[in-house]
């Protein structure tokens, strides 16, 4: 994949506040639990990057949001979730 890094819109998850901003801006509620609406996020973002520090600070932590309780699960390493093809 070839892309211009300065043109990529990335939301970095480095702390709880970063995760709360993502869930609050793009909420999807399922059975009273808040999640990220990835399709809505893809309309504004190209990628979401979870840092190693973010994994330690956010992973498995339940946080209250207006959409319900959110908990970042299923991410077990620093990584980037690419939401859109920029080619």
RAQUI-V85881 format. One record per helix or strand of 2 or more residues. SS is the DSSP state (A for helix, B for strand). FROM is the first residue (numbers start at 1). TO is the last residue. If there is no record, write none. Layout:
# RAQUI-V85881
SS_FROM_TO / SS_FROM_TO
This chain:
# RAQUI-V85881
A_5_7 / B_10_13 / A_16_25 / B_27_30 / B_33_36 / A_38_44 / B_47_50 / A_52_58 / B_62_65 / B_68_71 / B_79_82
